Amino acid sequence: MSASTPIRVLLVEDDDDVRISTIQALSLAGFEVDDFASVERARAHISFGAPLIVVCDVKLPGLCGTDWLPQIRTIDAELPVVLVTGHGHIAMAVQAMREGAYDFIEKPFTTERLLAVVRHAMERRQLSLQVRALRDALDNWHGIQAVLIGRSAQMQQVRRTVMNLAETSADVLIYGETGTGKELVARCLHDHSERRRHHFVALNCGGLPEALAESELFGHEAGAFTSANRPRVGKFEYAHGGTLFLDEIESMPMAVQIKLLRALQERSIERVGSNKSIPFDCRLVAASKDDLKTLSDQKQFRADLYYRIGVAFVELPPLRERLEDIPLLFEHFTLLAASRYGRVAPTLSSLQLAELMAYAWPGNVRELRNVADRFTLGLLGDRLTQTRGAGQVMSDLPQGLPQQVQSFERAVIVEELRRHRGDQSATAAALGVARQTLHDKLRKLNITTDEWGG
C-alpha cells in the first residue's frame, strides 16, 4: 500500500448510536470513515502500510479490541490504534497502551476529545508512511544517486555533470560553500571513471605550511631537510593512475602554486632534495569555497594556475537553495546514525520538519548530518536547530523576501507531491488549494515530475 492520502478512519463499534454519532463527528471534521460493528468484519481491511488509523471499542461481540491489538501490530506495528473504553475498563486501556496502542478515549467522550486524538493519530500515520516512502527511495537508489542524494533540479544537474565528466580525463574545479559535499563529488568523479582501480588521494591545502605542502605534494629524499630521515612518496606519485583531490586550493601558498602549475604543465614532479624528474599520470580535482577567478583578479591566487585547472566546473548549491532535499537527506543521516550508534531511528514530527525547512543551514549538509546524529542520540528537545552557535532562520538571510517565500513554497509543494505519489488532487486538498491553483504553481515554479519521483 502506498503512502497516498487521505488517511481514513477505520471505526469498529457495536453500539449503533455511538457508531452513528462518531461517524457524524468525524465526517463533519472532514475525515473519511469506514465503519464496522465487529472486528471480524473489519480485520480484512488491515494491511501493512494501509493509509488508515483504527478507532476500536474495547468491548465487542466476538474478538475484543485489546485482543485485536497484537494482531494489528503483527501486521503493521506503526499503525495507530485508538481504543474506546468505558470507565470501568480504563486500567485495561492503559495496559493496552503499554502494549502498543496509540491512545484511548473514555466514554462518554466529547467531540473535541475525539477529534484531537484522531488528528494526532493521523499525523503520526502520515509521518510514518512518509518515512517509509523515503526509506524505500533510499533503498532503491544505487550508484551516484546513493551518494549525491537529492531529488531537486540542482542535484539532478550536479549528477548529470559529474557522470558526463567522469568519463573524461579533464581536470575539474568544484565550487561550493563549506559542508556542501565537495569531496563526495570528487570521489564520485573517481569512482565512476576508469581510474577507480587506482588510488583516490585527498589533501586539504588549508593552513598547510609552505615547506610541508611541497613535501606532501611532491615527496622528498632522505636528508632533504633536518627531519627527512628517509625518502617519502608525495601525493602526486601515490595518485599515479588515479585521482588527486586538492581541497581548499584557494589557501595554497603562492610559492607552491608556482610549482604545482609547473608539475601540471609537464606532468612530472621532482621530490624535494632531488633533481630527478618523475612522470605521473593522475587526474587533478580541485575544490574551493571562493571564486578563484575573483581571487586571481585580486592577485590572491595565480591567474595562470586558475586557467590551468579551470577546465571543467561543478558548482554545488547550498542546502538553503534545495530545501526539498532536506527530508530525504535527514532521513538518510538518521538511518546511518541509528546503525552506527545502535539506536532505533526516531521519527520527526511535522513541527520539527517545518523547523528544518525554515532553517538557513550555514554549515550545509555537514551541519544537517550533525543535527541528525544528535537527534538520533536523543540529545535534542522538541526544537532541533536552536543549539548554541546555530545559524539563522531563513527570514534572517539577506536573500529577498519573495525569493525566500518562493523557495519555501516550492519545497512544501514538492514534499506534498512526494507524499501523495504525484496525486495532484490529493496534494491540492492537503495544501488547502484548488487543483487549478496547484497546477498554476507547478508551472510557475517549474516543478517537474523528476523532483518528486513521478
C-alpha positions as CSV (number, residue, x, y, z in Angstrom):
1,M,0.0,0.0,0.0
2,S,1.3,3.4,-0.9
3,A,1.7,6.5,1.3
4,S,-1.0,8.3,-0.6
5,T,-3.8,10.2,1.3
6,P,-6.3,11.0,2.6
7,I,-5.8,8.6,5.5
8,R,-9.1,7.1,6.6
9,V,-10.5,6.2,10.0
10,L,-11.4,2.5,10.4
11,L,-14.1,2.6,13.1
12,V,-15.2,-0.5,15.0
13,E,-18.1,0.0,17.4
14,D,-21.0,-2.3,18.1
15,D,-23.3,0.3,19.7
16,D,-25.3,1.7,16.8
17,D,-26.0,5.1,18.4
18,V,-22.3,5.6,19.4
19,R,-21.1,4.5,15.9
20,I,-23.5,6.8,14.1
21,S,-22.7,9.8,16.3
22,T,-18.9,9.1,15.9
23,I,-19.2,8.9,12.2
24,Q,-21.1,12.2,12.1
25,A,-18.5,14.0,14.2
26,L,-15.6,12.7,12.1
27,S,-17.3,13.3,8.8
28,L,-18.2,16.9,9.7
29,A,-14.5,17.4,10.6
30,G,-13.5,16.3,7.1
31,F,-12.4,12.7,7.9
32,E,-13.3,9.7,5.7
33,V,-14.7,6.8,7.8
34,D,-15.1,3.1,7.2
35,D,-17.4,1.7,10.0
36,F,-17.9,-1.9,11.2
37,A,-19.8,-3.5,14.1
38,S,-17.2,-6.1,14.8
39,V,-13.5,-6.9,14.5
40,E,-14.3,-9.9,12.3
41,R,-15.8,-7.6,9.6
42,A,-13.1,-5.0,9.9
43,R,-9.9,-7.1,10.0
44,A,-9.7,-7.7,6.3
45,H,-9.0,-4.0,5.8
46,I,-5.8,-4.1,7.8
47,S,-2.6,-4.4,5.8
48,F,1.0,-3.3,6.0
49,G,1.2,0.4,5.0
50,A,-2.6,0.9,4.8
51,P,-3.4,4.6,4.9
52,L,-5.6,4.5,7.9
53,I,-5.9,4.6,11.7
54,V,-8.0,2.3,13.8
55,V,-10.6,3.6,16.4
56,C,-11.9,0.5,18.1
57,D,-14.1,-0.2,21.1
58,V,-12.6,-2.4,23.8
59,K,-15.7,-4.5,24.5
60,L,-17.1,-6.1,21.3
61,P,-19.0,-9.2,20.4
62,G,-16.5,-11.8,19.3
63,L,-12.9,-10.6,19.4
64,C,-12.4,-7.6,21.6
65,G,-10.3,-4.6,20.8
66,T,-7.5,-5.4,23.2
67,D,-7.2,-8.9,21.8
68,W,-7.1,-7.5,18.2
69,L,-4.3,-5.0,19.0
70,P,-1.4,-7.6,19.0
71,Q,-2.7,-9.0,15.7
72,I,-2.7,-5.5,14.2
73,R,0.8,-4.8,15.5
74,T,2.0,-8.1,13.9
75,I,0.8,-6.8,10.5
76,D,2.0,-3.2,10.9
77,A,3.5,-2.1,14.3
78,E,3.3,1.6,13.3
79,L,-0.5,1.6,12.5
80,P,-2.1,3.8,15.3
81,V,-4.8,2.0,17.2
82,V,-7.1,4.2,19.4
83,L,-9.2,2.3,21.9
84,V,-12.6,3.4,23.1
85,T,-13.3,2.3,26.6
86,G,-15.9,2.6,29.3
87,H,-14.9,4.0,32.7
88,G,-14.6,0.5,34.2
89,H,-12.1,-0.5,31.6
90,I,-9.5,2.3,31.9
91,A,-6.9,0.1,33.5
92,M,-7.3,-2.3,30.7
93,A,-6.8,0.5,28.1
94,V,-3.7,1.9,29.9
95,Q,-2.2,-1.6,29.8
96,A,-3.1,-1.8,26.1
97,M,-1.2,1.5,25.5
98,R,1.9,-0.1,27.2
99,E,1.5,-2.9,24.7
100,G,1.4,-0.6,21.7
101,A,-2.0,1.2,21.5
102,Y,-1.7,4.8,20.4
103,D,-4.2,6.3,22.8
104,F,-7.6,5.7,24.4
105,I,-10.9,7.6,24.6
106,E,-13.1,7.2,27.6
107,K,-16.9,7.0,27.2
108,P,-18.8,9.3,27.2
109,F,-16.4,11.4,25.2
110,T,-16.7,14.9,23.8
111,T,-16.3,15.7,20.1
112,E,-13.3,17.8,20.9
113,R,-11.5,14.9,22.6
114,L,-12.4,12.5,19.8
115,L,-11.1,14.9,17.0
116,A,-7.9,15.8,18.9
117,V,-6.9,12.2,19.4
118,V,-7.8,11.3,15.8
119,R,-5.9,14.3,14.4
120,H,-2.8,13.3,16.3
121,A,-3.0,9.7,15.2
122,M,-3.5,10.9,11.6
123,E,-0.4,13.0,11.9
124,R,1.6,10.0,13.3
125,R,0.4,7.8,10.5
126,Q,1.1,10.3,7.8
127,L,4.7,10.8,9.1
128,S,5.4,7.0,9.4
129,L,4.2,6.4,5.9
130,Q,6.3,9.3,4.7
131,V,9.4,7.9,6.4
132,R,8.7,4.5,4.8
133,A,8.5,6.1,1.4
134,L,11.8,8.0,2.0
135,R,13.5,4.8,3.2
136,D,12.1,2.9,0.1
137,A,13.5,5.6,-2.1
138,L,16.9,5.4,-0.4
139,D,16.9,1.6,-0.7
140,N,16.1,1.8,-4.4
141,W,18.8,4.3,-5.2
142,H,22.1,3.0,-6.5
143,G,25.4,4.3,-7.8
144,I,25.8,8.1,-7.8
145,Q,22.2,8.6,-6.6
146,A,23.0,6.8,-3.4
147,V,26.0,9.2,-2.8
148,L,24.9,12.5,-4.1
149,I,21.4,12.4,-2.6
150,G,18.6,14.7,-3.6
151,R,15.6,15.0,-6.0
152,S,16.0,18.7,-6.5
153,A,16.7,20.1,-10.0
154,Q,20.0,21.4,-8.8
155,M,21.2,18.0,-7.6
156,Q,20.0,16.2,-10.7
157,Q,22.1,18.7,-12.7
158,V,25.1,18.0,-10.5
159,R,24.8,14.3,-11.0
160,R,24.5,14.7,-14.8
161,T,27.6,16.9,-14.9
162,V,29.6,14.5,-12.7
163,M,28.7,11.5,-14.8
164,N,29.5,13.4,-18.0
165,L,32.9,14.5,-16.7
166,A,33.7,11.2,-15.1
167,E,34.2,9.6,-18.5
168,T,36.8,12.1,-19.4
169,S,40.4,12.9,-18.2
170,A,39.7,16.6,-17.8
171,D,40.8,18.3,-14.6
172,V,37.8,19.6,-12.6
173,L,37.3,22.5,-10.3
174,I,34.5,22.1,-7.7
175,Y,32.9,25.2,-6.2
176,G,30.7,25.1,-3.1
177,E,30.3,26.5,0.4
178,T,31.7,24.7,3.4
179,G,29.8,21.5,4.0
180,T,28.2,21.1,0.6
181,G,30.0,17.8,-0.2
182,K,32.8,18.8,-2.4
183,E,34.9,15.7,-1.5
184,L,31.9,13.5,-2.2
185,V,31.7,14.9,-5.7
186,A,35.4,14.3,-6.2
187,R,35.1,10.7,-5.1
188,C,32.2,10.2,-7.5
189,L,34.3,11.5,-10.3
190,H,36.9,9.0,-9.4
191,D,34.6,6.0,-8.7
192,H,32.8,6.4,-12.0
193,S,35.9,6.7,-14.1
194,E,38.4,4.3,-15.5
195,R,40.8,5.4,-12.7
196,R,38.7,3.8,-10.0
197,R,41.1,0.8,-9.8
198,H,43.8,3.1,-8.6
199,H,44.2,5.5,-5.6
200,F,41.9,8.4,-4.7
201,V,44.3,10.7,-2.8
202,A,42.9,13.7,-0.9
203,L,44.9,16.7,0.5
204,N,43.4,19.7,2.3
205,C,45.5,22.7,1.5
206,G,44.1,24.8,4.2
207,G,46.7,26.0,6.7
208,L,49.4,23.8,5.2
209,P,52.8,25.4,5.8
210,E,54.8,26.1,2.6
211,A,57.6,23.6,3.3
212,L,55.2,20.9,4.4
213,A,52.9,21.5,1.4
214,E,55.8,21.0,-1.1
215,S,56.8,17.7,0.7
216,E,53.2,16.5,0.8
217,L,52.7,17.1,-2.9
218,F,56.0,16.1,-4.4
219,G,57.6,13.9,-1.7
220,H,61.2,14.3,-0.5
221,E,64.5,12.5,-0.5
222,A,66.4,11.4,2.6
223,G,68.4,14.3,4.0
224,A,66.4,16.9,2.1
225,F,65.8,18.7,5.4
226,T,66.5,18.1,9.1
227,S,63.7,15.6,9.8
228,A,63.8,13.8,6.5
229,N,65.4,10.6,7.7
230,R,64.1,8.5,4.7
231,P,62.6,9.1,1.3
232,R,58.9,9.8,1.1
233,V,56.5,9.4,-1.8
234,G,54.4,12.5,-2.4
235,K,50.7,12.7,-3.2
236,F,51.3,13.0,-7.0
237,E,53.3,9.8,-7.1
238,Y,50.9,8.0,-4.8
239,A,47.9,9.1,-7.0
240,H,49.6,7.8,-10.2
241,G,46.9,6.2,-12.3
242,G,44.2,7.6,-10.1
243,T,42.8,10.9,-8.8
244,L,44.4,13.7,-6.7
245,F,41.9,15.8,-4.9
246,L,43.2,19.2,-3.6
247,D,40.6,20.7,-1.2
248,E,40.6,24.4,-0.2
249,I,43.1,25.1,-3.1
250,E,42.5,28.8,-2.6
251,S,44.6,28.7,0.5
252,M,47.7,27.1,-1.1
253,P,50.8,29.2,-0.6
254,M,51.8,31.2,-3.7
255,A,55.2,29.6,-3.9
256,V,53.7,26.2,-4.0
257,Q,51.2,27.3,-6.6
258,I,54.1,28.0,-9.0
259,K,55.5,24.5,-8.5
260,L,52.0,23.0,-8.8
261,L,51.5,24.8,-12.2
262,R,54.8,23.5,-13.5
263,A,54.0,20.0,-12.4
264,L,50.6,20.1,-14.1
265,Q,52.1,21.5,-17.3
266,E,54.9,19.0,-17.5
267,R,53.1,16.1,-15.9
268,S,56.2,15.3,-13.9
269,I,57.5,16.3,-10.4
270,E,60.8,16.5,-8.6
271,R,61.0,15.3,-5.0
272,V,62.3,17.9,-2.5
273,G,66.1,17.4,-2.4
274,S,66.3,15.7,-5.8
275,N,67.0,16.7,-9.4
276,K,65.3,13.6,-10.9
277,S,62.1,14.1,-12.9
278,I,59.4,11.6,-12.1
279,P,56.5,11.4,-14.5
280,F,52.9,10.9,-13.2
281,D,49.5,10.2,-14.6
282,C,46.7,11.3,-12.4
283,R,43.6,13.4,-12.7
284,L,43.5,16.6,-10.7
285,V,40.3,17.6,-9.0
286,A,40.4,20.8,-7.0
287,A,37.8,22.4,-4.7
288,S,37.3,25.9,-3.4
289,K,34.7,27.7,-1.4
290,D,35.8,31.0,-3.0
291,D,35.7,32.2,-6.7
292,L,39.2,31.6,-7.9
293,K,38.7,34.0,-10.8
294,T,37.9,36.8,-8.4
295,L,40.9,35.9,-6.2
296,S,43.1,35.8,-9.3
297,D,41.9,39.3,-10.3
298,Q,42.7,40.5,-6.8
299,K,46.2,38.9,-7.0
300,Q,45.4,36.4,-4.2
301,F,45.6,33.4,-6.5
302,R,47.8,32.8,-9.5
303,A,45.8,33.5,-12.7
304,D,47.9,31.1,-14.8
305,L,47.1,28.3,-12.3
306,Y,43.4,29.2,-12.3
307,Y,43.3,29.0,-16.1
308,R,45.2,25.7,-16.0
309,I,42.9,23.9,-13.6
310,G,39.7,25.8,-14.6
311,V,38.8,23.5,-17.4
312,A,35.6,21.9,-16.2
313,F,33.4,23.1,-13.3
314,V,31.0,21.6,-10.9
315,E,29.0,24.0,-8.7
316,L,27.3,22.7,-5.6
317,P,24.2,24.5,-4.4
318,P,24.0,25.4,-0.7
319,L,21.3,23.5,1.2
320,R,19.1,26.5,1.6
321,E,18.6,26.6,-2.2
322,R,17.4,23.0,-2.3
323,L,15.0,22.7,0.6
324,E,13.1,19.9,-1.0
325,D,16.1,17.6,-0.4
326,I,16.1,18.1,3.4
327,P,13.6,15.4,4.3
328,L,15.4,12.7,2.3
329,L,18.8,13.8,3.5
330,F,17.8,14.0,7.1
331,E,16.2,10.5,7.0
332,H,19.3,9.1,5.3
333,F,21.6,10.6,8.0
334,T,19.2,9.4,10.8
335,L,19.3,5.9,9.5
336,L,23.1,6.0,9.3
337,A,23.4,7.3,12.8
338,A,20.9,4.7,14.1
339,S,23.1,2.0,12.6
340,R,26.3,3.5,13.8
341,Y,25.2,4.1,17.4
342,G,22.9,1.0,17.8
343,R,19.8,3.1,18.3
344,V,16.3,2.9,16.8
345,A,15.8,5.6,14.2
346,P,13.4,8.2,15.6
347,T,10.7,9.9,13.6
348,L,10.4,13.7,13.0
349,S,7.2,15.5,14.0
350,S,5.6,17.8,11.5
351,L,6.7,20.8,13.5
352,Q,10.3,19.6,13.6
353,L,10.2,19.0,9.8
354,A,8.9,22.6,9.3
355,E,11.7,23.8,11.6
356,L,14.3,22.0,9.4
357,M,12.8,23.5,6.3
358,A,12.9,27.1,7.7
359,Y,16.5,27.0,9.0
360,A,19.3,28.6,7.0
361,W,21.9,25.8,7.3
362,P,25.0,27.8,7.2
363,G,27.0,24.6,7.6
364,N,25.0,23.0,4.8
365,V,24.8,19.2,4.5
366,R,27.5,18.7,7.1
367,E,25.5,20.6,9.7
368,L,22.3,18.7,8.8
369,R,24.2,15.4,9.4
370,N,25.4,16.6,12.8
371,V,21.8,17.6,13.8
372,A,20.6,14.1,12.6
373,D,23.2,12.5,14.8
374,R,22.2,14.5,17.8
375,F,18.5,13.8,17.1
376,T,19.2,10.0,16.9
377,L,21.2,10.1,20.2
378,G,18.3,11.9,21.9
379,L,20.4,15.0,22.7
380,L,17.8,17.5,21.3
381,G,14.4,18.6,22.6
382,D,11.4,19.5,20.5
383,R,13.5,22.2,18.8
384,L,16.3,20.8,16.6
385,T,18.2,23.9,15.4
386,Q,18.2,26.1,18.5
387,T,21.6,24.9,19.6
388,R,24.5,27.1,20.8
389,G,26.1,28.8,17.9
390,A,23.4,27.8,15.4
391,G,22.8,29.8,12.3
392,Q,19.9,32.0,11.2
393,V,16.5,31.1,10.1
394,M,15.6,31.8,6.5
395,S,13.9,35.1,7.3
396,D,17.2,36.4,8.7
397,L,19.1,35.9,5.4
398,P,20.0,38.7,3.1
399,Q,18.0,36.9,0.3
400,G,14.9,38.9,-0.7
401,L,11.6,38.0,0.8
402,P,10.0,37.0,-2.5
403,Q,12.8,34.5,-3.1
404,Q,12.5,33.1,0.4
405,V,8.8,32.6,0.1
406,Q,9.2,31.0,-3.3
407,S,11.9,28.6,-2.1
408,F,9.8,27.6,0.9
409,E,6.6,27.2,-1.2
410,R,8.4,25.2,-3.8
411,A,9.8,22.8,-1.1
412,V,6.5,22.3,0.5
413,I,4.7,21.5,-2.8
414,V,7.4,19.1,-3.9
415,E,7.3,17.3,-0.5
416,E,3.5,17.0,-0.6
417,L,3.6,15.6,-4.2
418,R,6.1,13.0,-3.0
419,R,3.9,12.1,0.0
420,H,0.9,11.7,-2.3
421,R,2.8,9.8,-5.0
422,G,2.1,12.6,-7.5
423,D,-1.7,12.6,-7.0
424,Q,-2.4,16.3,-7.7
425,S,-6.0,16.2,-6.4
426,A,-4.9,14.8,-3.1
427,T,-1.9,17.2,-2.9
428,A,-4.1,20.2,-3.6
429,A,-6.5,19.0,-0.9
430,A,-3.7,18.6,1.6
431,L,-2.3,22.1,0.8
432,G,-5.8,23.6,1.0
433,V,-5.8,25.0,-2.5
434,A,-7.8,24.3,-5.7
435,R,-6.3,21.9,-8.1
436,Q,-6.0,24.6,-10.8
437,T,-4.1,26.8,-8.3
438,L,-1.7,23.9,-7.7
439,H,-1.4,23.4,-11.5
440,D,-0.5,27.1,-11.9
441,K,2.1,26.9,-9.2
442,L,3.7,23.8,-10.7
443,R,4.1,25.7,-13.9
444,K,5.2,29.0,-12.3
445,L,7.8,27.3,-10.0
446,N,8.9,24.9,-12.8
447,I,8.4,21.8,-10.7
448,T,8.9,18.7,-12.8
449,T,8.0,15.0,-12.1
450,D,11.7,14.2,-11.6
451,E,11.7,16.2,-8.4
452,W,9.1,14.2,-6.6
453,G,9.8,10.8,-8.2
454,G,6.9,10.7,-10.7
